[in-house]
Amino acid sequence: MADENPLIKALPPALDYISYLTLLEYNLTAEQLPVLHGILQDTILTANIGWDLVHLLLPLLPESQTCLQDVARLGNPREVVLKITELLEGLAIGDEDGEDQEEQEEVTEQSDAQKVETTAEESTTFETQNVFNVEGQVKAGKKPKLPKVPPILQFTALVEMLTLLHPRINTKHPSRFLSTSLQAVLPAYATLVRHAEATETLLTFVKTFAGSKRPKLPPRKSSTQVPTQPQSAPASAPDPEGSDETLAPEETALQKKLLQSFLTFVVEGNVMVNSASRTVASREEHTWSEKDVQSL
């Protein structure tokens, strides 16, 4: 039964938010993602823990894409944006220190296990002995071993979240959040500029700020009875920290300048990559043509 799932049994108030996040950190697997998707429909819960779920869901891509979208729609947009910028900055650094991080994780594994056991002992309102051993698959103190996700897949997922998050931020100065996001996106994009998916995702992100949105057409009744299913987008939760203040007069022009500078960088990056590819191709063609002439 669904109610017997440890992720459901441990829901607050059975555990506090911090303990529940610890539970997810050590027990979340791809098989648990459909259950988590249902749990994240609780707007209050997602607003409190959503920002700290992003780094747990990234290693489970592409299966965790739906849950990441849930966090973008229902989580606290300001906190989630800041978390995404942090992850994008880490993505821009690359995997040079990957081996060192793995060694460090092995060294700290014992201390992490002790933290989990301490959390389980402090939680008196719930039998955490069963919680921290999900169906006998993950034992306390041991994180599940996950395959490495390609950086391009992580990048596109994070930028798609930003596409949903920024329109939700209700503030007098939205350019401050936009500037922070763009500064984190650019270094990460510079390492992935060769991937067409990265450019396409960024263009979709920019379009969310471009011009006035076209209103939805009113529903019309068809003369023929054709069974159809409504294709309505999932609703997003309002900004819990939003205010009723009007947009500052200079904000529209400021956001426009930020996006223009951003697009200039994107175009320059693509031009440089394409130029380098053409140069290499022309040199190879010239080399092979000389070899053909010499062989005659």
N, C-alpha and C positions, 0 to 999 in steps of 0.2 A: 504494500500500500504506500501511497505517496506520503502520508503522514508519518510513516516509519522512517523516512529518509532522514539521516542525521542533520543535513543542512536545514531541514524544515523544523525538526524537533528543537534545534538549538537557537531558533530565531528569537530576537529580543521580544519580551523581557526575560526569557530563559537565560540568555547570556547578554552581557552589555555589548556595545558596538565594537569595542577594542578586542574583546575575547572572540566575538564572532568573526572578525577579520582574521584573527590568528587561526581560527578553525578553517576558514576558507583557504588561507595560505598553505596549510599543510594537507588539505584534503581535496582541493579542487582539481578535478580531472575533466577530460573531454566528455566522459560519460555523464558527469554531473551538470553540464552546461544547460540542458533543457530544464532541469529543476531550478537552476539559478536564474534562468530567463523568467520563469514564473515568479520567483521571489522578488526580482527587481521591479516588478510592476507596482510594488508598494512604494509610492513616491516619498514617503517620510523616511523609510529605510534607505532608499537609494540616494536621497539627498544627504544622508549622514555618512554613508560608507562608499558611495560611488567613486569619489575621487581616489580612494585608496585601492580600488579594484582594477584600475587600468593596467598597472604593471603586472598584475596577476593574470590578466586575460590575454595580454600580448603573446606570451609563449604558447597559447592554445589556438592561435590563428591557423587556418581561417575559420575553424569551427566556432570560435568565440566572437565572430563578427556581430551576431545578433545581440549578444550581451553588451558589447561595447556601444552599440547604437542605443541600447536601453540606458546606459549610463549617460550618454550624450543628451538624451531626451529628458531624463528625469532627475539626473544628479544636479548638484549645485554647480551652475555653469562657471562661476568664477573660480571655484576650487579645482574643478576638472580641467579648465584651461591652463591653470598654473601647473598642474600635474603633467599635462601633455607637453608643455614647453620644456619641462625638466627632462622628460623622456626623449624629446627630439634633440635636445642638447647632447644627451648621452649617445644618441644614435649617430650624431655627427662626428663624435670622437672615433667611432669605428670599433673594431674588435682586436686592436693591438694588444690590449691587456686582458684578453679573454682567458688565457691560460692562468695568469696570476689570480684572476677573480675566482676561477674554479678551485685553485689551491687554497685560497682564503676561505672559500665556502666550506671546504673539507675541514679546515682547522676550527672554524666556528660552529661546526655542526653540533658538537657536544653541548656548547653553551646554549644554542638554540633549543635543543631538546630539553634542557633544564628550564628554560623560560616557559615552554609549553606545559611541562609538568606543574610548574608553579601556578600557571593560569588555571589549570584544571583543578588544582587543590583549592584555589580561592573561590571558585564558582560553586557555591553551596546549593543553588536553586536548581541545578540540573546535573544529571549523571554524566559527567564529561568523559568517563572512562570509555563509554560506547561512542561518544561523539568524535573523539580523536582517533578512532579506528574505523574508518568508513568501509563497511562491508568487507573488512579484513584485507583491504588492498593497500592502505597507507597507514603505517604505524606512527605513533607519536614521535615527533622529533626528526622525522625523515621526510623531506620534500619529494614529491614525485619527480622522476627524471623525465624531462620533456625534450623533444627534438628542437633543434635550433631553427628559428623562424628567419627567413631571408629579410634583410633590412628593407627592401622595397615593399614587402608586404606590411611590415610594421609602419612604414612611413605613410602609405596610402590609407591605412586604417586610422591613424592618428589625425591626418588632415581631414578625412571624411568626418571625424568627430568634431573637429573645429568648425566645419561647415554647418553643423547643427547647433553648436554651442554659442557662437558669436551672436546670431540673431536673438538668442534668448536673454542675453545680458541687457538688463534695463538700467542704464546709468546715464548721467549727464555727460560723461566723457568716455564714450566707448572706444575712442582712438587709443587710449592708454592700454587697453587689453589687446587691441589689434596690433599695436606696435610691438608689444611683448611677444605675441604669437609669430609675427613676421620675422622678428630677429632670431627666433628659435628655428623657424622653418628653413630659412635661407642656407645656413651651414649644412643642414641635413640634406637639403636638395642638391647642394653642390657636389656631394658624394654620390648622388644617384641620378645626375642629370642625363646620363645615357639611357635611362629607362623611360620609355614613352609614357608608361603608366603614371610616373611621378608628375610629369608635366600636365597630363590630362586631369589629374586630381587637383592640382593647384589651380588650373583654369576654372574648374567647377567651384572651387572655394572662392575665387575672386568674383565669380558671377553672382554670388549671394549678396554682394554689396553694390552691384552695378544697377543703376537706374531704378525705376519704379516697377513693382511687381504687378503682373497682370492678374486681375481678379478672376476667381473661378467662375466658369460659366454656370448658369442656373440649370438644374436638372430638367430634362425634357422627356416626355412620354413618347414611346415609340408606338407606331401603329401596328407593328407586329410584335408578338410575344416572343422575345428572345431572352432566354435565361442568362443573366449576367451577374457577376459578383462585383460589389463596390470596391474600387481601388483607392480608398482613402488612406492618406498617410497617417501614421500613428501620431497622436497629439503629444505635444511637448509640455512639460510642467512650467509654470511661470518662475521667474527669478525670485527665490526666497529672500534675497537681499535687495531686490529692486525697489526703486523709488518712483514717485510720480513727477519728478522734476523733468522739465522740458529739455530737449537736446540743446546744448550750447550752440550759439550761432556759428562759431568757427569750426564746429566738429565735422560737418559735411565736407568742407574744403580740405580739412586736415586728413581725413580718411582717404579722400581722393588722391592727395599727394602721396600718401603712404603706399597705396595700391599701385600708382603709376611707377614709383621707384621700384616696387617689388616686381612688377611685370617687366621693367627694363632689365633687371637682373636675370629674370627667367629667359628673356629673349637672347641676351648676350651669352648666357651659358649654352643655350642650344646652338647658337651660331658658331661658337668656338668648338663645340664638340663635332658639329657637322663639317666644319672647315678642316679640323684635324683628320677626320675620317676620309675626306676627299684627298687630302695631301698624301696620306698613307697609301690610298688606293692608286693614285697617280704614280707614286714612286714604284710600287710593285709592278704596275703595268709597264713603266719605262724599263725596269730591270729585266722583265721577261721578254720584252721586245728586243732588247740588246742581245740577250742570249739566243733568240731566234735568228737574228741577223748573223751572229758569229757562227752559228751551226750551218749556215748555208754555204 
